[in-house]
Amino acid sequence: MNTLTWRLLTAEELTRVYLNEMRRDFPPTELKPLSMVLNSEAVGDSHTWGVYDGETLVAYLLMVRPRGAKVCQLDYFAVLPACRAAGLGAKLLAALPGKEAGADAILIEAELPEKADDPAMAVRRLGFYARCGAVDTGWTEKLFGASWFRVLTLAAPGQQPMGAEDACRALADCYRRVIGEPKWRQYIELYRPDGTTAQLL
């Protein structure tokens, strides 16, 4: 694992990762349709990193980075089963901001333990992100009327973490660019730490 290489996946490679890896690593309720993932990449609103040990895929990271956006979102991230429990995930997450040149921050949506089907797993994920340097903004997010998340940030190399409200405003802007003005206001709800709704754009 000392000579890992990162490269952007082609549509064909991403299709194989989706069918062979993502369908195993994520429950159906969390997975976007493959057609949506491929279309987003085709129009330039997202990209996927494949991390390789030689010619062997060891991890993948799907990033949403709409054209013109100041930040990018970590959409899906997994280390392949044979390579887990060795600290690789933390190493890759720490390296991620350096791969996303020009982005002010990486935004992460982590499942809210109080609303999760598996609260213990949600707590472990938050702990993992915290150990990797992600900062919890204290804001929460409700997506499509059902799923609840905490909004976290990873700072760009050499920069301080983005302020909480700025990060959530940038997150709202990402959704606006990807799904359009009427839909993002209908389906994306952001809440300040005190529980009040925020209208950021």
N, C-alpha and C positions, 0 to 999 in steps of 0.2 A: 504493500500500500504506500510505498515511499515515492512512487512516480505516478501519482494520479494525474490524469489529464481531463480537462473540461472541454466540451465542444457542443455546439448547438445542434440539435437533432433535426434531421430532415423530416418531411411529412411521413415518409415511409417508416423511418425509425420510430417516430412518435406513435404511429399507429400500432407498431409492434409492442412498444412500451405500454400503451394504454390497454391493449388486449391481454398481454401476458403478465404485466406487473400491476398496473393501477387497479384493475378489477379485483385483484387479490388483496391489495393493500388498503383499499378504501371501500366502505359500504356503498351500495347502489344509491342511497339517498344523498351521498356527498359528491358523487361523480357527475360532472357535466357530461352530456352526450358527446361521443367522439366527434361527430360532425361539427358541434359548436367549438370544440377545442381546435380542430384543424382549420376551421374558418377564421377563428381569431388570429391564428398564426399567419394565415394566408394574407390577411389584410394588414398585418403589422401591429396588432394590438397585444400580442403576447409572443413568447418564445420559450423553448425548453432546453435546459442544460442536461446533457448526459455526462456523468462522471465515470471515467474508465480506469481500470487497472490493466494496462496493456490493451487488449481487445475485449476485455470483459467488463460489461456494465456493472457498476456497483451502487449507483444512486442516480436519481433524477430529480430535477427541480423545475416545475412549471411556473413561469413568471408572467404576470400580467403587467404590461408596461405600455399603455396606450400612447399613440403618437401625440406628442406635445405635453404629456404629463411630466411632472417634476419628480415623481416617485414611482416605485414599482411594488407590486404585491407578490408575496410568496403564495401561490395558489395551491400547489400540491408539492410535497417533498417527502421522499422516502428513500431509505437505504434498503437494498435488497436483503432478504432474510439471511443469507449466508454470511453477510458482512456486518450484521448488527451486533450490539453489545460490546463493541471494541472502541467506542469513542469517535467513530467516523462521522456520525451525524453532526456532532458538535464541531468537529474540524471543518466540515463543509459549510455549515451555517456561518461560522466565523469568517470563512473566505468569501462568502457570497457577496457582501457589499463591494468588495474589490473587483468582482466580475461585472458588476452593473455600472459601468462607467457613466458618469454624468448624472446619476440619480442622486437626489438629495437624501434619500433614505429608503430602506426596505420596510414595507408595512406588512404586518402579520396579523391574521385574524385567528385567534385561538379560542376554541370552544369554551363557553362559560360553564364552569363546573355546576353551578346551581341549576342550570337548564339542560345539562347533558344527560344522555341516556346512560353513560358510564362516567359518573362524576370522578371516580378515582383516576381513570385514564386522563380526563381533562386536567386534573390537578397535576399529574405527572408531566403532561405536555407543557403546561405553564412553567413548571419548575425547570424543564429542559431549556425552554426559550430563555428564561431568566439566567440560567448558568452560562448561556451562550452570549449574553450581553444585551438581550432584547429588553427594552424598557416598556413597562405597562403604563399606558397613558391614563388609565383609570376610566376611560370611556368604554361604553358598550355599544353593540351594534346588533340590530335585528334584521335578518335577511329574509325576504320573501315570506314574511308573516309567520315564520316557524323557527328558524335557527338563530341562536344567540351566541355572540362572540365578544371577547375582549380584544381591544385594538392595541397592538404592540408595535414598537419601532426598533429598527436596527440602524444605527448611524452610518452614514457614508464614511469612508476612510478619512481619518484626521479631523472629523467634525463632531460636534456635540450632538446628542440626540435631538431630534426635531421636537418642538413644543407640542403639547397634547392637542390643542385646538388646531394648530397648523397641520399636524399629521392627519387629523380627522377631516379637515377641509380638503386636503390633498387626496384622501381616500374617496371622499364624495366625488371629487373631480374625476377620479379614475372611473368610477361607476358611470358618471354622466357621459364620459367619452365613449365607453364601451356599449352601454345599453340605451343611451339616449335620454333626453331631458324628461319626458313624461314618466318613463318607466322607473328611472332611478328614484324619483321622488315618491313613487307609489310603493316601491318594494324595498328600499333601503332606509332604515331608521337609525339615527345616531343619537346617543344619550350621554349627557355630561355625567361626571361622577356623582352629582347630587340627584340624578334620575330625571332631570328635565330634558325635553326634546330639543335638539339643536338643528336649526335651519342654517346651514353653512354656505349655501350657494344661492 
